[in-house]
Amino acid sequence: MIHNLSLAMLSNHCEPYVLAPIVRKRDNTLNVPYPILRYQRPSSKHFGVRQILLPLLWYHLRYRFDVLHCHGIFPPGYVGLSFHKITGCPFVITSHGGDIKMNNRGVIINTGITANIKKALCEANAVTVVSNDMKEQILRLGADPRKFHILPNGIFVDEFKPSIKQSNNVNSYILYLGRLREDKGIDILIQAFSAVNEIFPDVRLKIAGEGREKKNLMTLADKLGLGHSIEFLGIIRGSEKIQLLQDALLLVCPSRKEAFGIVNLEAFASGIPVVASRVGGIPDIVEDGVNGFLVDPDNPQHLADKIILLLSNTILRNDLSKNALKKASYYDWSHIAQEYIQIYHEIRQN
């Protein structure tokens, strides 16, 4: 997200600087059109993350930042608060959903940092989140509603172009794209695909990604007799990923929890509908019956029914695909960057 937002900022005549830690035993040189300012990771347990203040202050003396944008509440937002108190530089906190761990009641699991998180949110010049689902949680932690904004993640729409789909289902496939983790619900997808396969034996399921659940998922596929119809592709990136999306009949996002689900936007921009769980930030993107279908999480039969409906009805699938393309255009990084820039201007003037 930070890389794409920085590229969009450059296109909008802003000058982003990205502060990032030095990764040991790796080449830290990146071929990007904006400066990356490196710092050593904190080494002191006593001062902890506040050690990041030293290189941040040094870079500020050198470059004179207009705004500090902290991607994450803790530690970035906490460090940003200290930086703001010392320099007076306004700061924005963006929560992406995975930066703090909360239970299902919205209580921070690591209670030792609760006070610092609430203080940073309360004193930030602006706070943004990527979905409506996150809004109430973050407001309960102390964010000022008057300074609060919902700004989604985005995509570069022009990178994705729809392709002409085959008129029949021979050698066609549905797609999962993402990490292979338990919370992503791929086991539910495989169970659902067992029912799909009975009606559409020529349609394959392609699973792109890596993760700790891969072995268990492959075992489940074999147990259900689907080993011949499911492909585990590993990590797919760049133009190969775009081609994979373009050629798919539809994307399935069966997550048990999902802060945003940017892969759904990538599918929309590629001209394919989505069947996704009604969790987290997904309903902000997928409109049930308009550009895809929403299903209950952990419900293989509900998921299978919607997949079968789309595979059975080419006209419906094409109608949803057209609406998906329209939806994607609202999430182009150029538009989202302009909204962030507007926030920057407002907090600098106050």
Residue pairs with C-beta under 8 A, 6 or more apart in sequence:
1 71
1 96
1 153
2 18
2 71
3 18
3 32
4 154
4 155
4 156
4 333
5 16
5 154
5 333
5 336
5 337
5 340
6 16
6 18
6 32
6 34
7 33
7 34
7 156
7 333
8 154
8 333
8 334
8 336
8 337
9 15
9 16
9 34
9 337
9 340
9 341
10 16
10 33
10 34
11 334
11 337
12 334
12 337
12 338
12 341
14 337
14 341
14 344
15 34
16 34
17 34
17 35
17 36
17 37
17 59
17 63
17 65
18 34
18 35
18 36
18 37
19 36
19 37
19 39
19 52
19 55
19 56
19 59
20 36
20 37
20 38
20 39
21 38
21 39
21 40
21 41
22 28
22 38
22 39
22 40
22 41
28 36
28 38
30 36
37 55
37 59
39 52
39 55
39 56
40 51
40 55
42 48
42 49
42 50
42 51
42 52
43 51
44 51
48 75
49 75
49 78
49 79
50 79
50 82
52 75
52 79
53 79
53 82
53 83
53 86
56 68
56 79
56 83
57 83
57 86
57 87
59 65
60 83
60 87
60 89
65 89
66 89
66 344
66 348
67 89
67 90
67 91
67 92
67 344
67 347
67 348
68 80
68 83
68 84
68 89
68 90
68 91
68 92
69 91
69 92
69 94
69 340
69 344
70 76
70 77
70 79
70 80
70 91
70 92
70 93
70 94
70 124
71 94
71 96
71 99
72 93
72 94
72 95
72 96
72 99
73 93
73 95
73 99
73 100
73 117
73 120
73 121
73 138
73 141
74 99
74 100
74 113
74 116
74 117
74 120
76 93
76 99
77 91
77 93
77 117
77 120
77 121
77 124
78 113
78 116
78 117
78 119
78 120
80 91
80 93
80 120
80 124
81 91
81 119
81 120
81 123
81 124
83 89
83 91
84 90
84 91
84 123
84 125
90 125
90 126
90 347
90 348
90 350
91 124
91 125
92 124
92 125
92 126
92 127
92 128
92 340
92 343
92 344
92 347
93 120
93 121
93 124
93 126
93 127
93 128
94 127
94 128
94 129
94 130
94 151
95 127
95 128
95 129
95 130
95 134
95 138
96 130
96 153
96 259
96 260
97 129
97 130
97 131
97 134
97 259
97 260
97 280
97 281
98 259
100 108
100 110
100 113
100 117
101 108
101 109
101 110
102 108
102 109
102 137
103 109
106 136
106 137
106 140
106 141
108 114
108 117
108 141
117 141
117 142
118 141
118 142
119 142
121 127
121 138
121 141
121 142
121 143
121 144
122 142
122 143
122 144
124 143
124 144
124 147
125 147
125 347
125 350
126 147
126 148
126 149
126 343
126 346
126 347
127 138
127 143
127 144
127 147
127 148
127 149
128 148
128 149
128 150
128 151
128 340
128 343
129 135
129 138
129 148
129 149
129 150
129 151
130 150
130 151
130 152
130 153
130 259
130 260
130 281
131 150
131 152
131 259
131 260
131 280
131 281
131 284
132 150
132 281
132 283
132 284
133 259
133 279
133 280
133 281
133 283
133 284
134 259
134 281
135 148
135 150
138 148
139 145
139 148
149 339
149 343
151 336
151 339
151 340
152 260
152 281
152 284
152 285
152 331
152 336
153 260
153 262
153 265
153 331
153 336
154 262
154 265
154 331
154 332
154 333
154 335
154 336
155 262
155 265
155 266
155 269
155 328
155 331
155 332
155 333
156 332
156 333
157 269
157 328
157 329
157 331
157 332
159 242
159 269
160 242
160 245
160 246
160 266
160 269
160 270
160 271
160 328
161 246
161 270
161 271
162 246
162 270
162 271
162 272
162 321
162 325
163 246
163 247
163 270
163 271
165 172
165 247
165 249
166 172
167 314
169 200
169 202
169 203
169 249
169 311
170 202
171 202
171 204
172 202
172 203
172 204
172 249
173 203
173 204
173 205
173 206
173 231
173 247
173 248
173 249
174 193
174 196
174 203
174 204
174 205
174 206
174 248
174 249
174 250
174 251
174 252
174 307
174 311
175 205
175 206
175 208
175 244
175 245
175 248
175 250
175 251
175 252
175 267
176 186
176 189
176 205
176 206
176 207
176 208
176 209
176 251
176 252
176 253
176 254
177 208
177 209
177 236
177 241
177 244
177 245
177 251
177 263
177 266
178 184
178 208
178 209
178 253
178 263
179 209
179 210
179 211
180 186
180 207
180 209
180 210
180 211
180 212
180 213
180 214
180 217
181 211
181 212
181 213
182 213
182 256
183 255
183 256
183 257
184 211
184 213
184 254
184 255
184 256
185 254
185 255
185 256
185 277
185 297
185 298
186 207
186 213
186 217
186 254
187 213
187 216
187 217
187 220
188 254
188 297
188 298
188 299
188 300
188 303
189 205
189 207
189 252
189 254
189 303
190 205
190 217
190 220
190 221
190 224
190 226
190 230
191 220
191 224
191 300
192 254
192 300
192 301
192 303
192 304
192 307
193 205
193 226
193 229
193 230
193 304
193 307
194 224
194 225
194 226
194 300
194 304
195 300
195 301
195 304
195 308
196 203
196 205
196 304
196 307
196 308
196 311
197 203
197 226
197 229
199 308
199 311
199 312
200 308
200 311
201 229
203 229
203 249
203 311
204 229
204 230
204 231
205 226
205 229
205 230
205 231
206 230
206 231
206 233
206 244
206 248
207 217
207 230
207 231
207 232
207 233
208 233
208 234
208 235
208 236
208 241
208 244
209 233
209 234
209 235
209 236
210 234
210 235
214 232
217 232
218 227
218 232
221 227
221 230
233 244
236 244
241 266
242 270
245 251
245 266
245 267
245 270
245 272
246 270
246 271
246 272
248 267
248 270
248 272
249 272
249 310
249 311
249 317
250 267
250 272
250 273
250 274
250 275
250 292
250 307
250 310
250 311
250 317
251 263
251 264
251 267
251 272
251 273
251 274
251 275
252 274
252 275
252 276
252 303
252 307
253 261
253 263
253 264
253 274
253 275
253 276
253 277
253 282
253 286
254 276
254 277
254 295
254 297
254 303
255 261
255 276
255 277
255 279
255 280
255 282
255 297
256 277
256 279
256 297
256 298
257 279
257 280
258 277
258 279
258 280
258 281
258 282
259 280
259 281
260 280
260 281
260 282
260 284
260 285
261 276
261 280
261 281
261 282
261 285
264 274
264 276
264 282
264 285
264 286
264 292
265 285
265 327
265 328
265 331
267 273
267 274
267 324
268 274
268 285
268 291
268 324
268 325
268 327
268 328
269 325
269 328
271 321
271 324
271 325
272 321
272 324
273 291
273 292
273 293
273 310
273 317
273 320
273 321
273 324
274 286
274 291
274 292
274 293
274 324
275 292
275 293
275 295
275 303
275 306
275 307
275 310
276 282
276 286
276 292
276 293
276 294
276 295
277 294
277 295
277 296
277 297
278 288
278 294
278 295
278 296
278 297
279 297
282 294
283 294
285 327
285 331
286 292
286 293
286 294
287 323
287 327
288 294
290 320
290 323
291 320
291 321
291 323
291 324
291 326
291 327
292 320
292 324
293 306
293 309
293 310
295 302
295 303
295 306
296 302
309 316
310 316
310 317
310 320
311 317
